[in-house]
């Protein structure tokens, strides 16, 4: 992928060419130039996004996205929900054993 500067220059040159020639271009040539313009514009936008992402990583390090909270956030959110809803935390603390599990009985050492 190229840098955004040269790609923007290509976009500008092609827009200028299309504007200058305008209606005098035959339909096939106009269609080809328009397709090239759209491709260059897409490549330019993609390069801008990639450069911005790279600059963010270099500047501030990799940060967690806003929509994905860190590992401790759900626990804190769950605790605050329990306090506000009045749910008993003991109900969640009990573990259910599978029906075929052995009972919790201490066996004497032999």
HELIX and SHEET records of a PDB file:
HELIX    1   1 UNK A    4  UNK A   21  1                                  18    
HELIX    2   2 UNK A   22  UNK A   24  5                                   3    
HELIX    3   3 UNK A   27  UNK A   60  1                                  34    
HELIX    4   4 UNK A   73  UNK A   85  1                                  13    
HELIX    5   5 UNK A   89  UNK A   93  1                                   5    
END                                                                             
